[in-house]
Structures are given as C-alpha cells and as structure tokens.
C-alpha cells in the first residue's frame, strides 16, 4: 500500500510540473466554462505570435500586472547548454478585451544559474531564484532575481545574494511569498555528497532595491532528511497585513522504509525574525500518511493544509481527506471536497475572499488531472457546492489580482517538443 501511495504522489508531482501526456500529440485542457465568472480566451497563439514560439509549460508564466486592468505574461528564454538566460519576454494583456495592450517587450539578460529558474508571480512583479558560484573553487550560493511588471527593454533584473554557504552545499527553494514590497524566500539546504537535507532557512528581499530584510538568514529548523523528505510548505498568516510566516515540514523517521515521519509547524515573526517552538501536527502510521499541501493565507484564517492518505484493512484503494490546521490549532478542520472517480492524491491551494477563502484542489489521474474549487467561510465550513474547473493534461496557473478576483491560465502544448501551441486566461471568481 505504501509503495502504491508513493507512486501516485510521484505522478502528482509530474502533473504539477506541467507535463503528463502519454498518447496525445497535443496535450490539452478542457474547461467547464460555466464555472468561470468570465470564460477563458486565447491570449497567446504561437502559430501567429512568433516571438512566443519557444514558450513551454515550464517557462511561460502569468501574473497580475502593475494594476488590476492588466495581466502580464512572462516567458524566460533559457540556454540549457550554458545555464544562462538569453532574454525575458513580457506581454501586457487587457483584462477586459483580453487582447495585448501595447507592444511585447524583450529584456535581454545574462543571468547565470546552475538550475533553470522557476518564476514566481507577485503583485505587479516577478521573482526567480537562481544558484551560482562566485568563481572557481567557491561555494554555490542562492540568489533572488526580481523584475517589475512595468519593466522596459532597458531594465535589468535586480539581484540579491541571500546565502553564505560552504562548498558542498546545495539548495532547493520551497517557496517565495510576496507581501506588500517584500519577497520572503524559504529554502532547504542539503549536502550535495550525502544527498541529505540539513535544514530550512528564511530570508526576505525588498523589491524596490534588493536589500535584505534581516542581516543574516534565519535558520528555521535543523533536519536530517533524505533529499526532498521535508516536503516543506510556507505561507503568510494574513493576506493583507502579515505579521508571521507559517512553515510546515516532515521529519522523516530514519528507520522508515517509505519516508514515513512526523509533520511539524512553526511560525517566524516578521518584525524580529524569532522562530517559535515547533508544534507536532500529525505522525504517520501504518494505515495513514500525511503530506504537506500548502499554507492557507486569508484575512480571516490561516494555517497549514495537509493531505491525508489512508487505507482500510478490507481495501487497497486509498481514501483522501484534506485537513486544515487553522489559526494555530492542532485539531484540523476537514475541508469537504469530493474526489472524482479514479482520481486521487489531492493537493490544494487557497485564495482570500471577503466571505472566507476559496480552495482549489488538483486531483491526479493516470494521464491527466482534474481541478475543482469550493468556497469556505473562515472556519472551513463550505459555502457552496464544489465546481469542476477543468480536466487537464498539463498544469493550470492561478493567481489573485489587486481587487480580489481569482484568475486561471492554461496552455495546450505538443507533448513531444513541450512547446506551447495556445494559451488561455479566464476569470474564475470575480
């Protein structure tokens, strides 16, 4: 049973990265337009928009623009053979007409990184972590690069070095959280030789000038996990005026065969960087395992969300529950989602609403995924019936704009080349 569980969550990871398509020539997404406040429309067609011909599922991103009237599409052209960026392409999209607003902007860059950076959208800007050394026989360091949505072709990304690591150390970025004018970056440090996670760290970077929030990066917890074992998640304790950063992770039992362990939580006070004592949320058992999914951040409630997978004595088919540990409580509120038939392993992300929050759950199938959403009040009680968003052979991107609307974007792509054919954007919740 545990082996089956591990393989299913591996499939889920591939879905999140954006490419599970076995037999299809074009990996497609079929949306339920009735679930959208405004039906998705094509915003990029690579057969006509030749500048975007190199767009792939892993280098094309959408984000809220400089104001609520604009959505910005970003594409990072990356040279994998030289581990350097060639350029960043940017397009502003009018949120009413869903047409390009002004000309596309190409920003030439020469950012070097030992890993291809992922782009994290913020309100009116983006960031992308990079890893590089300072020269021969020097240690790899983690950097954060940032760019405003109103950037022109003459601008260059801001660069902030956020680690002082020793030779032999490596990094896995957990998340980058945007609040007002600051990015908060959480990462896992690991020993490259032993392939062991050593701890979780935090640093903040101010978007206006790239300066650091704290003089030294903050060590959240010391670990001795196998690579990727912590499955750490992070989020802010408020969508509007956060005072704390919430982090949850797994500590793996070294005697376990399938990375069973204990999921813990802590908070870091933004004002002084103080790390609270860790609190145990759940410990895996022979019949139930817990996986960190995301951190709920809303104006009325916050806390870690875990996916619980359990087996009964009479069945090899797992059942799933989504457990939210709200506002510091260690007894969870079960968020009521219904799994589609033959889909499993839900992972959840949330957005703030005036009435509470919306949860978007992604369920994995053998060749595709199903996305659904449901709204909840601040206690986690459902406010409306679950709605299906889509069946997708790739990933969907979701974000919230300055006025609180939730948007969705998705792309069809050639599953052999990975190149995008068309991209759509629609307003999910007004």
N, C-alpha and C positions, 0 to 999 in steps of 0.2 A: 504493500500500500504506500509506504513512504517513497519507494522508488517511483511509483506512478505519479505521486504528488510532485516530485522533483522535476520529472519530465514535463508535466503540464505547466509548471511555472517557468520552465525554460522556453516553452512555446510562447507564453505570455510575454516574456522579455523580448522575443523577436518581434512580436506584434507591436510592442511599444516603440521599438527602434524603427518600425515602419515598413517591414517587408516580409510578408508571409503570403506567397502565391506559388502554388505548386504546378498547376496545369494551365493557368491562364496566360495568354500572351500579354494582355493588358490587365494589370491589377486595378480593380475598380472599387468604387464605393457607391452603394445605393442608399439614398437618404429617404427618410419619411418626412416629406415636406410639410405635412400637417403639424408636425412637432415643432416647427420653426416659426418664430414671430415674423421673419422675412425669409422667403425661400432662397437657398444658395444660388449664386450666379457665378458664371465664369469670369475670373479676374486675370488669369494668365492662360494663354493658348500658345504653346511653344512652336506650333506649326506656323503661327503668324508673328509671334514675339521672338525673333531670332536671338535677341540678347539673352533670353532666358533658356536657350536650348540646352544648357548644361545643368539645368535645375534637376535635382534628385530629391528623393524623400528625406535625405539626411542633411541637405544644405539649403533648403528653402524653408523660410520661417515667416510667420505673420505676427504682427504685434500692433497694439494701439498706437496711433500716431501722436503728433505733437498736441493735437486737441481731438475732441470726440467726433469731429467731422471727417477724420482721416484714419484709415488703416494703412499700415506700411508693410509691404512685402520686402523681405531681405533675402539675398542669395549670396553665399560665400563661395567664391571660386577658389578651390584649394588644389595645390600641386602636391599630390601624394608622393611623388618620387623625390621631391626636395623638401617635403614637410614645411611648406610655406604657403601663405595666402597670396593669390595673384591680385584679386580685387574683391570688393563688396559692391553688389548691385542693389539699388534701392528704388522702389516704386511706391508713390503715394496713391491711395485709392479712395475716391469719394464715397462716403458711407451711404449716400442717398442714391446716386446713379450707379454705383459700383463700377465706375469707369476710372481709368488712370487720370490723375489730377496733376497736370504738368508733365514734364519730361522725366524719363528714368535717369537716375544719377549713378554713375560709375565712379567708385572711390578706389584709387589704386593703393595697394598696401603691400608690405613686405614682412608681415608678421610671421615669425618662425615658431613652430611648435612641434614637439615630438609626438603629439597626438593631434588628430584633426579636431579642432574645437567645435563644440556644440553651441548654438546661440540660444540665449535665454532672453525672452522679451520682458521689458519693463514698461512702465507708463511713459511713453514718449522717448524711449531709448532702448538699447540692447546691450548685453554684455556677453563675452565669450571667454571662458578660461583657457589658458594655454600653458604648456610646460616646456621649458627650455633651460639650457645651462648658460653660464657666463663665459664659456670658453673651454679649452682643453683641460681635462683633469679637474673640472669643477662640478659641483653637485647640480642636479636638476632642481629647478625652482618653479613654483606655481605663480603665474601672473593672471591678472584680470584685465581684459581689454574692454573698453566701453565706447559707444558711439551714440550720439543723439539722433532722434528721428528726423530732425531738420538739417542734418549734415549735408554739406555740399561736396562737390568733387575736389575741392581744395582742402578739406578737412582730413585729419588722420585720427585713428582711434587713440583714446587715452590709454596709457599702460601703467598698471600698478603691480609691483612685485610684492607678494603677500606671504612668502615663506623665507626662512633662512635654514634650509635643510642641509643635512650632511650627505656626502657621497654614498650612494646605495639606497637612498630613499626614493619612493615614488608616491604619486598622488592619484586619488580617484575623487572627483568632485561629486558631492552629494546633492547640493542644490545651491542656487543663488536666489536670494529673496530681495525683492525691491520694496522699499518703503520711503515715500517722500523723495529725498535726494540721495539715498544711500543704497548700495548693494551690500548685502550680508552673505558671505560665501562660507559654506560648510564643506569640509573635505575630510577624506580618510587618508592617513599616511600609512604606507606599507613598506616592508623590507623587500627590495627587488630580488634578492637572492633566496630568501626563505619563503617568499610569497605569502607573507603573514601581515595582516592588518595590525597596526601598532596603536592606533588611537584616532579620535575625531577632533578636529580643530575648527576654529571660527575666526574670521576677520571681517571687518567692514571697510568699504571703499566708497568715498564720496564722489558722486558722478561729476560734479562741477569741476574738480581739479585732480582727481585720482589720489587724494591724500587718504591715509589710513585712519580709521576711527580710533583704534587702540594702538598704543606704542608697540606692543608685542601681540602676536596672535594668541588666542585663548585656547588652551587645551581643555576640551570638554570631558573626555574620558580616555583612560588608557585601556587598550584592548590587546588580546592575543587570539585573534580570529583567523581562520583561513581566509584567503582572498575573497572579497565580496560577502563574507559571512555576516557583517554587521547590518546590511540592508537598511542603512540609516535613512531617516526621513527628517525633514525640518520645516518649520513654518513660524509665522509671527502670531502673537497672541491677540492681535486686533488688526482688522483690515484698514483701519483709519488712523490710529494713533498708538502703535505698538510700544510696549514697554519691555517685553520679553521675547526671546526666541525659544521656541519649543523644539527639542530634538529627541527622537526615539531611535533605538537601535536594538540589535540582538547580540547577546554574548553567547557564543557557541560552546556547548559542553565538549571539552576535548576528547571525551570518551565516546561521543555520539558517532553513529555511522552515517547519518544523513543530515548533519548540521542542525540537530535539534539544539535548543537553547532557551534562554530567558530574554524576553523583551523588556527593556527598561526605558525610562523617560527622565529628562531633566529640563530645567529652564535656565537661560542665561539672561541676566538683567542687562539691558542695553546701556543704561546710564553708567554703570561701573564695571561691566564685564564679569560680574560674580556668577559662578556656576553653583546652582543648588544641588543638594544631595540627590543622587539618583533614586528613583522610585520604581519598584517592580510592577509591571502591568500584568504579564502573563508568562507562565513557563510551559513549554511544550510537554506533552505527554505521549504515551504510545498511541492514543486514539485521536489526539487533537494537536494541530500545529498552528502557529500564529506567524503572520508575515506583515511587517510594516508596509502600509499602503501609501499614506500621505498624512499631512497635518491639516486639520480643519482650521481655517482662519476666517472669522467673520466678526462683525461688530457686536454680536450678542453671545457668541460662544467660540471656544477654540479647544484644540487637543488632538492627540494622535488618533489615527484611524488604522485598525489592524484588520486583515483578512484572516478569518478562522477557517481552517480546513479540518474536517472531522470524518471519522469512519465509524460505522456501527459493526457489531460482531456478525451481523447477518448479511452485510453488503460490502462489496468492494468499490461501490460508487461513492465518491466523497460528497459531502454536503458542505455548503459555504455560508458563513454569516459575516456581516460587516459590522465591526464593533468600534464605536466612537467613545473615547475616554475624554469626556467633556469637562473643561474648566477644573482640571486637577483631580478629578475623581478617578478612582481605580476600579470602580464597578462600571462597566461600559453600558452605553445605550446602543441597542441593536438597530441599525438603520435598515428599514424594511425595503429591500429590493427583491425582485423575483427573477431568478436566473432563467434565461431562455433555454429550451430543451437542447441538450447536447452541447451546451456551452458552460464553461467552468472558470474558476480562479479569478474572481472579480478584483479589479483594482479601482480605487475611487479617487477622484479629485473634486474639490469643492470651490464654490464662489459665494461671496456675500450677497444677500438680498435684504431688502427692507423688512421682510417678514421672517427672516431667518437665514437659510442658506439653500443652495441647490447642490445636490450630489450627482456627479456624472460617473457612471460605472462602466467599465470596459470588461466584457466577458470574452474569453478565448475559445475558439473552436479549432478544428483540425486544420482548416485552410483560411480562416478569416476570423474576424471579431465582431461582436455586436456591442454598440454603445447605447446606453439608456440614461435617462435622467429622471430625478424626482426632487421635489422641493420639500423642505422640512422647516419646522419652527426652531427656535433657539434651543429647545430641549431635545431635538432629534425626532419629534413626532411628525409623521408625514402630513403634508398639507394638500397634496393632490395625488392622483393616480400616476404610476410610472408611465413614462413615454419613451418609445423607441426613437433613437436619433438616426441610426444607420446600421447597415451591415457593411463592413469594410475589409478589404484585403490589404490595406495599408494602415497608417495611423491617422488620427484626427488631432488637430491642434485646437485648443480652446483658450480664450482669454477674456478679460473683462475691461471695458473702457471706463473713462472718467465719470460717465453718468450712470454706471452700474449695469449696462447691457452686457450680456454674455454672447460671444461670437464663436463660430466654429469655422474651420478651414480644413479642406482635404484635397488630395491630388490623386489622379489616375496616373499610372506610370507603366512603362514597359518592364516586365519582370526579368528580362534577360539583361538589359542595359542599366536598369534602375533609373532611367531618365523620365522625368515628368512629361506627360502629354498635355494635361489640362489641370488647372487648379480652380476650386470654387471657394467662395466665402459667403456665409449667411448669418443672419442674426438669430440666435437660438432663443434668447429671452430678452425682451425689451425692458 
